[in-house]
Amino acid sequence: MLRLMEKILRDHGYRVLTAADGEEAIEIYRRHKQEIDAVLLDMGLPKMTGWEVLLELKDENPDVRVVIASGYLEPESKNRMYGAGIKHFVNKPYMPEEVVKTLQSFMPHR
């Protein structure tokens, strides 16, 4: 799914950086945060939970824009994410075009 989303987003004009796990995601964000307009964050990442990654990203940049992808979020988890400033969610399984529409709703393609 990672490679498919990368291709689809590139086809829509977005520059894409991918990470295979939570630790790599944080490392990439730290190196490229000035270039990153939004993060598509899966809650089911290897090595770190999506929540842990989200907290690290928010620590690096409180204004980071994040789209959360998850199969199911408990209501209290979703409320906690709203409290952390997350406004955009896509439910798994999702169609890639749903992700594109979500991104287009708050940022132009590049």
N, CA and C of each residue as an Amber inpcrd file, in Angstrom:
protein
   330
   0.8320000  -1.1950000   0.0000000   0.0000000   0.0000000   0.0000000
   0.8740000   1.2550000   0.0000000   2.0140000   1.1810000   0.6910000
   2.9080000   2.3290000   0.7640000   3.3530000   2.7570000  -0.6350000
   3.8080000   1.8020000  -1.4510000   4.2830000   2.1360000  -2.8080000
   3.1400000   2.6060000  -3.7040000   1.9750000   2.0010000  -3.5390000
   0.8150000   2.4280000  -4.3250000   0.4410000   3.8710000  -4.0020000
   0.3710000   4.2060000  -2.7180000   0.0310000   5.5930000  -2.3310000
   1.0990000   6.5650000  -2.8230000   2.3530000   6.1570000  -2.7320000
   3.4340000   7.0120000  -3.2160000   3.2350000   7.3160000  -4.6960000
   2.9640000   6.2990000  -5.5000000   2.7630000   6.4960000  -6.9390000
   1.5600000   7.3850000  -7.2170000   0.4590000   7.1190000  -6.5580000
  -0.7530000   7.9000000  -6.7980000  -0.5500000   9.3610000  -6.4060000
   0.0740000   9.5970000  -5.2610000   0.3110000  10.9820000  -4.8390000
   1.2670000  11.6960000  -5.7940000   2.2970000  11.0020000  -6.2420000
   3.2100000  11.5940000  -7.2310000   2.4620000  11.9170000  -8.5240000
   1.5830000  11.0010000  -8.9510000   0.7880000  11.2330000 -10.1650000
  -0.1100000  12.4560000 -10.0290000  -0.4590000  12.8220000  -8.7860000
  -1.2790000  14.0100000  -8.5300000  -0.4300000  15.2550000  -8.2610000
   0.8800000  15.1460000  -8.4650000   1.7530000  16.3050000  -8.3540000
   2.3930000  16.5370000  -6.9980000   2.2170000  15.6050000  -6.0770000
   2.8180000  15.7610000  -4.7590000   4.2270000  15.1650000  -4.7400000
   5.1120000  15.7890000  -3.9960000   6.4330000  15.2110000  -3.7110000
   6.2350000  14.3460000  -2.4730000   6.7350000  13.1220000  -2.5030000
   6.4350000  12.1620000  -1.4480000   7.7250000  11.6150000  -0.8370000
   7.7720000  11.6010000   0.4820000   8.8210000  10.9260000   1.2420000
   8.1400000   9.7970000   1.9950000   8.6900000   8.5960000   1.9380000
   8.0430000   7.4570000   2.5960000   8.9260000   6.8940000   3.7040000
   8.2620000   6.2940000   4.6760000   8.9390000   5.6370000   5.7910000
   8.2590000   4.2970000   6.0290000   9.0610000   3.2850000   6.3060000
   8.5250000   1.9420000   6.5200000   8.1020000   1.6880000   7.9610000
   8.5640000   2.5510000   8.8830000   8.1990000   2.3640000  10.2920000
   8.2310000   3.7150000  11.0030000   7.8110000   3.7040000  12.2540000
   7.7040000   4.9370000  13.0200000   9.0290000   5.6360000  13.2520000
  10.0680000   4.8740000  13.5450000  11.3750000   5.4880000  13.7830000
  11.8870000   6.1910000  12.5330000  11.7400000   5.5370000  11.3890000
  12.1720000   6.1350000  10.1260000  11.3400000   7.3740000   9.8060000
  10.0480000   7.3330000  10.1250000   9.1780000   8.4880000   9.8750000
   9.6670000   9.7170000  10.6440000  10.0130000   9.5300000  11.8990000
  10.5000000  10.6430000  12.7170000  11.8290000  11.1560000  12.1830000
  12.7120000  10.2440000  11.8190000  14.0180000  10.6270000  11.2810000
  13.8520000  11.4510000   9.9900000  12.9990000  10.9760000   9.0990000
  12.7570000  11.6990000   7.8480000  12.1350000  13.0590000   8.1330000
  11.1810000  13.1030000   9.0480000  10.5460000  14.3900000   9.3580000
  11.5710000  15.3780000   9.9100000  12.4190000  14.9300000  10.7930000
  13.4280000  15.8300000  11.3710000  14.3630000  16.3730000  10.3000000
  14.7310000  15.5400000   9.3330000  15.6440000  15.9820000   8.2730000
  14.9700000  16.8950000   7.2500000  13.6720000  16.7330000   7.0430000
  12.9900000  17.4240000   5.9410000  11.8030000  18.2800000   6.3780000
  11.6700000  18.5770000   7.6700000  10.4460000  19.2350000   8.1470000
  10.1540000  20.5580000   7.4570000  11.1710000  21.2560000   6.9910000
  10.9340000  22.5350000   6.2980000  10.2720000  22.3250000   4.9410000
  10.4070000  21.1330000   4.3790000   9.8550000  20.8140000   3.0600000
   8.5160000  20.0910000   3.1370000   8.1410000  19.6190000   4.3100000
   6.9580000  18.7660000   4.4400000   5.7310000  19.6070000   4.7790000
   4.7190000  19.4940000   3.9160000   3.4730000  20.2280000   4.1290000
   2.4480000  19.4220000   4.9190000   2.5270000  18.0910000   4.8200000
   1.5630000  17.2360000   5.5220000   2.1560000  15.8420000   5.6940000
   1.6630000  15.1490000   6.7190000   2.0950000  13.7870000   7.0160000
   0.8720000  12.8860000   6.9830000   0.9570000  11.8030000   6.2080000
  -0.0580000  10.7510000   6.2410000   0.4800000   9.7000000   7.2000000
  -0.1760000   9.5520000   8.3370000   0.3360000   8.7170000   9.4250000
  -0.6020000   7.5560000   9.7140000  -0.0960000   6.3530000   9.5090000
  -0.8410000   5.1470000   9.8350000  -0.6770000   4.8620000  11.3260000
  -1.7480000   4.5310000  11.9880000  -1.6810000   4.2430000  13.4210000
  -1.0360000   2.8910000  13.7120000  -0.9800000   2.0110000  12.7280000
  -0.4260000   0.6710000  12.9430000   0.9710000   0.5180000  12.3810000
   1.9040000   1.3350000  12.8260000   3.2760000   1.2750000  12.3280000
   4.1350000   0.2940000  13.1260000   5.1330000  -0.3120000  12.4550000
   6.1170000  -1.1090000  13.2000000   7.0320000  -0.1990000  14.0280000
   7.6100000  -0.7550000  15.0610000   8.6150000  -0.1430000  15.9420000
   8.0770000   0.9090000  16.9060000   7.1020000   1.6900000  16.5080000
   6.4830000   2.7090000  17.3760000   5.0150000   2.7880000  17.0140000
   4.1840000   3.1280000  17.9820000   2.7700000   3.3210000  17.6560000
   2.5970000   4.6350000  16.9090000   1.5260000   4.7470000  16.1660000
   1.2200000   5.9960000  15.4880000   1.0940000   7.1540000  16.4590000
   0.5270000   6.8720000  17.6360000   0.3770000   7.9180000  18.6590000
   1.7480000   8.4270000  19.1130000   2.6970000   7.5030000  19.3240000
   4.0510000   7.9050000  19.7160000   4.7000000   8.7670000  18.6320000
   4.5140000   8.3650000  17.3880000   5.0620000   9.1470000  16.2730000
   4.4100000  10.5260000  16.2350000   3.0970000  10.5670000  16.3880000
   2.3900000  11.8410000  16.3780000   2.9380000  12.7810000  17.4570000
   3.1400000  12.2640000  18.6530000   3.6690000  13.1020000  19.7340000
   5.0620000  13.6310000  19.4040000   5.9010000  12.7990000  18.8080000
   7.2450000  13.2360000  18.4070000   7.1690000  14.3180000  17.3280000
   6.2870000  14.1220000  16.3470000   6.1380000  15.1170000  15.2830000
   5.6450000  16.4390000  15.8490000   4.6700000  16.3760000  16.7560000
   4.1390000  17.5880000  17.3830000   5.2070000  18.2770000  18.2350000
   6.0960000  17.5000000  18.8210000   7.1900000  18.0770000  19.5950000
   8.1570000  18.8240000  18.6730000   8.3970000  18.2570000  17.4990000
   9.2660000  18.9030000  16.5010000   8.6100000  20.1510000  15.9240000
   7.3140000  20.0590000  15.6750000   6.5770000  21.1580000  15.0460000
   5.1150000  21.0980000  15.5060000   4.7220000  21.9330000  16.4560000
   3.3420000  21.9010000  16.9500000   2.2890000  22.1440000  15.8650000
   2.6910000  22.7530000  14.7570000   1.7450000  23.0600000  13.6820000
   1.7440000  22.0300000  12.5570000   2.4420000  20.9090000  12.7290000
   2.4910000  19.8960000  11.6770000   1.0730000  19.4570000  11.3180000
   0.8100000  19.3620000  10.0150000  -0.5010000  18.8960000   9.5460000
  -0.4180000  17.3930000   9.3100000  -1.3050000  16.6660000   9.9600000
  -1.2740000  15.2050000   9.9150000  -2.6390000  14.6800000   9.5050000
  -2.6240000  13.6980000   8.5990000  -3.8130000  12.9270000   8.2550000
  -3.6050000  11.5460000   8.8750000  -4.5110000  11.1480000   9.7270000
  -4.4280000   9.8520000  10.4070000  -5.1580000   8.8000000   9.5790000
  -4.4820000   7.6690000   9.3530000  -5.0990000   6.5180000   8.6960000
  -5.1970000   5.3980000   9.7240000  -6.3990000   4.8920000   9.9120000
  -6.5930000   3.8380000  10.8990000  -7.8100000   2.9980000  10.5390000
  -7.7330000   1.7190000  10.8990000  -8.8650000   0.8320000  10.6820000
  -9.9930000   1.1190000  11.6530000  -9.6240000   1.4280000  12.8770000
 -10.6280000   1.7660000  13.8840000  -9.9500000   2.5320000  15.0050000
 -10.5610000   3.6110000  15.4060000 -10.0770000   4.3810000  16.5450000
 -11.1530000   4.3960000  17.6100000 -10.7800000   4.0230000  18.8080000
 -11.7000000   4.1290000  19.9350000 -12.1120000   5.5950000  20.0640000
 -13.3490000   5.8750000  20.4840000 -13.7730000   7.2710000  20.6230000
 -12.8290000   8.1090000  21.4830000 -12.3090000   7.5290000  22.5700000
 -11.3970000   8.3080000  23.4210000 -10.0720000   8.5940000  22.6950000
  -9.6180000   7.6560000  21.8450000  -8.3950000   7.8980000  21.0690000
  -8.6130000   9.0180000  20.0580000  -9.7650000   8.9860000  19.4090000
 -10.0590000  10.0310000  18.4270000 -10.1780000  11.3910000  19.1250000
 -10.8130000  11.4150000  20.2890000 -10.9150000  12.6710000  21.0480000
  -9.5380000  13.1770000  21.4540000  -8.6580000  12.2710000  21.8340000
  -7.2920000  12.6460000  22.2030000  -6.5650000  13.2430000  20.9960000
  -6.8000000  12.6770000  19.8270000  -6.1780000  13.2050000  18.6050000
  -6.7500000  14.5650000  18.2290000  -8.0670000  14.7130000  18.3710000
  -8.6550000  16.0420000  18.1490000  -8.0110000  17.0520000  19.0930000
  -7.8080000  16.6460000  20.3430000  -7.1750000  17.5170000  21.3270000
  -5.7460000  17.8810000  20.9520000  -5.0790000  16.9890000  20.1960000
  -3.7130000  17.2450000  19.7370000  -3.7010000  18.0490000  18.4400000
  -4.8940000  18.4430000  17.9690000  -4.9700000  19.2770000  16.7720000
  -5.1770000  18.5250000  15.4710000  -5.4400000  17.2280000  15.5390000
  -5.6590000  16.4510000  14.3230000  -7.0930000  16.6740000  13.8460000
  -7.2150000  17.0240000  12.5720000  -8.5320000  17.3160000  12.0100000
  -8.9080000  16.3920000  10.8600000  -7.9410000  15.6420000  10.3540000
  -8.1710000  14.8510000   9.1470000  -7.8870000  13.3770000   9.3990000
  -8.8690000  12.5570000   9.0410000  -8.7810000  11.1140000   9.2340000
  -9.2450000  10.4120000   7.9640000  -8.6270000   9.2740000   7.6490000
  -9.1390000   8.3650000   6.6270000  -9.2290000   6.9910000   7.2720000
 -10.3390000   6.3410000   7.0360000 -10.5710000   5.0310000   7.6370000
 -10.1020000   3.9290000   6.7060000  -9.3410000   2.9720000   7.2740000
  -8.8970000   1.8140000   6.5060000  -9.9800000   0.7470000   6.5690000
 -10.1680000   0.0200000   5.5260000  -9.4810000   0.1700000   4.2440000
 -10.0140000   1.3930000   3.4970000  -9.1300000   2.1070000   2.8650000
  -9.5280000   3.2970000   2.1290000  -9.1220000   3.1710000   0.6690000
  -9.7880000   3.9310000  -0.1400000  -9.4160000   4.0300000  -1.5450000
  -8.3560000   5.1270000  -1.6400000  -7.3190000   4.9200000  -2.4280000
  -6.2850000   5.9470000  -2.5530000  -6.8280000   7.3320000  -2.9080000
  -7.8610000   7.3770000  -3.7180000  -8.4350000   8.6800000  -4.0920000
  -9.0000000   9.4180000  -2.8750000  -9.4300000   8.6760000  -1.8610000
  -9.9240000   9.2980000  -0.6290000  -8.7940000  10.0720000   0.0600000
  -7.5990000   9.5010000   0.0470000  -6.4440000  10.1860000   0.6290000
  -6.1360000  11.4480000  -0.1670000  -6.1520000  11.3410000  -1.4850000
  -5.8880000  12.5000000  -2.3480000  -6.9040000  13.6070000  -2.0660000
  -8.1760000  13.2650000  -1.9900000  -9.2110000  14.2740000  -1.7140000
  -9.0160000  14.9150000  -0.3480000  -8.6200000  14.1150000   0.6300000
  -8.3760000  14.6660000   1.9670000  -7.2340000  15.6610000   1.9250000
  -6.1340000  15.3000000   1.2710000  -5.0010000  16.2240000   1.1530000
  -5.3910000  17.4850000   0.3850000  -6.1250000  17.3190000  -0.7000000
  -6.5350000  18.4690000  -1.5070000  -7.4670000  19.3980000  -0.7400000
  -8.1350000  18.8760000   0.2820000  -9.0620000  19.7090000   1.0400000
  -8.3420000  20.7760000   1.8610000  -7.0510000  20.5810000   2.1390000
  -6.3540000  21.5770000   2.9440000  -4.9970000  22.0000000   2.3890000
  -4.5910000  21.4230000   1.2670000  -3.3220000  21.8660000   0.6800000
  -3.3290000  21.6090000  -0.8260000  -2.7200000  22.4970000  -1.5830000
  -2.6360000  22.2880000  -3.0320000  -1.5610000  21.2660000  -3.3460000
  -1.6200000  20.6990000  -4.5440000  -0.5120000  19.8250000  -4.9530000
   0.6480000  20.7020000  -5.4140000   1.7970000  20.1120000  -5.4570000
   3.0060000  20.8820000  -5.8290000   3.5080000  20.4750000  -7.1710000
